[in-house]
Amino acid sequence: MSRVLLFNKPYGVVCQFSCDGLHSTLADYIAVPDMYPAGRLDTDSEGLLILTDDGVLQHRISDPRYKLAKTYWVQVEGTPDEAALEKLRNGVNLSGFMTQPAQVKIMNEPENLWQRIPPIRERRNKPTSWLELVIREGKNRQVRRMTAQVGYPTLRLIRYRVGEWTLDGLEPGIWREAAV
């Protein structure tokens, strides 16, 4: 029987079990043998990371051919206008790579959101906004590159959902077993 773990990856943690000498790793939080991440989050991103002991399931979760939706909460610098949101909805050209259309909307700051350590940089004269952005692919730093391309750099990135699995009830650095 396959096992699946849902982990709320804190900021600054590398999505690998082996030590890189610079950052905390998954081994500092998860002492379950034979578990492997299904996908990755950048060191400076937070949120839902799925781990499994089933290679086939790992592939189905992480391979964009299976079109598993990934929902991100994205804090951006500034307040995106409708033209910027429409660009994200239509796909963005990232240096020769055209992203698939994203679902995106402005949202309120998530309730009960934990403090990030270290906190984001804030400017007195520049407001920030939160977006809910859903994509079905996952190129390197894609969400950050997309928001920057439309003029609203990402300050904080939290993956909230992958398919039907969510962060609900998981504090940073905590994991739980999930039904497959």
N, C-alpha and C positions, 0 to 999 in steps of 0.2 A: 504494500500500500504506500502510495506517495505521501510525503510530508511536505507541508508548505508553512513557512514562517513569514509573518508580517513584521517588519522592523521599521521603527521611526528613526531614520539615520540623522544624527545631529550634524550640524555644520562642522566642517573640519575633519570628518572621518572619511577615510579612503575605502572604496567598495571592493576590498580584497581582504583575505585573511592573512597574507604574508606581510611582514613588517617592512615598511619602506624607510624607516629611520627618521621620518619627519612628522608623521601624522598618526593619530589613532587609527586602528583598523577594525574590521568586523570581529576579529578574534578578541578584541577588548570588551566586546558586548555579548557575543554569541558563542557559547561553549557546547554547541550541538554538532556532533561529528557528521561529516559527509554532506554538508549543506553548501549550496553554491548560489550566488546571486543570479537572478533571472533579469538581466539588464543592469544598468549602472546609474549612479547619480554622481555628478561632479563633486569634488571635495567641498566646494563652496555652496552646494545645494543641500537641501534638507528634505526629509519626508519619507514617504513610503518606498521601501525596498523589499522586494519579494525574494525569498530564498527557498530552494527546494532540493530534495535529494534525487529527483527524477529528471534525467537529462532530456527526455522527450518533452516533458512539461516545461522545463526551463526554456527550451527552444521555442515552444508555442507561445510562451509569455513574451519573450524578448524579440522574436523575429517580426519585422514590420509586415511581412506577407500575410500574417494572421489578423492584422488590423485591430489589435487590442487597444482600446482607447485609454489614453493616459491624461488625467486631469491635473493641472498645475495651478497653484495660487501664486501669482506673480506680482510682487510689489515693484512698481516702476517709478522712475523719476518723471514728474510732470503728470498732466491729466490728458490722456489720449483723446483725440477728437474722433468723430465718426469716420473720417477719411483714413486715419491710421488703423482703426479697427477693421475697416473694410479691406484694407491691404492684407491684414493677417487672415481674414476670412477667404480671400482669393488666392492665397499663397504668396510667398515672398522669395525673391531671388537672392540667394546667399552665395555670392561669388561663383556663379555658374550652376548652382544647384537650386532648383525651384522646389520649395516646400509644398506639400499637399495643403489644401485649404484647412484652416483651423476653425474651430468653434471658439468664439471669444466674446466676453461681455465684461463690463465694469462691475465690480462687486464691492460690498462693504468689507472692511478689514475682518478677517475670520474671527469668530468669537473664541474666547479662551485660548488665544494663540500664545504659545510660550515665547519668552524672551530669547532672542538669538545672542549667543556669546561668540565673538564680539558683536555689538550692535551694528546695524547698517550705518553708513555715513549719511548724515542729513545736512541739508543746506537750509539756512533760515528763509531764504527767498524762493525756494523751490519746493512746491508741494509734492507729495507722493500719492499714488493711486494703486488700487489692487485690481487685478484682472483674474478672471477664471478662464484658462486657456486649455482647450482639449485638442490633442494631436494623436495621430495613429502611426507615427513614425518616431524616430528618435536618433537623429544624427548628433554628432559631437557638439555640445553646447547649443543645440538648436533653438531652444526657447529664448535664451539670452541673445543670440544672434538675430532672431526674428524681431524682438522688441527694439533692439538697437537699430535695426535696419529701418524701422518705421519712425524712429526719432524719440523713443522712450526707453532708455537703458534700464535693464533689470537691476534692482538693488537687492532683492531677496527672492529666492525661488524655492517653493515647497511643492513636492509632488504629493497630491492628496489622494488620488485614486489611480488604480491600474485595473482595468476591467471592472469587476464587481467588488474588488477588495479596496478598503479605504483605511485611512489613518485613525478613524474614529476610536476613541478610547486609548490611544497609544501616546504616551509621553515620549519626548526625545530620549533615545538610548534604550528604549524598552521594546521587547518583541513578544509576540504570542503566536501560538499555532492556529492555523486557519483550516477550514474545511476545503477540500479539493472539489 
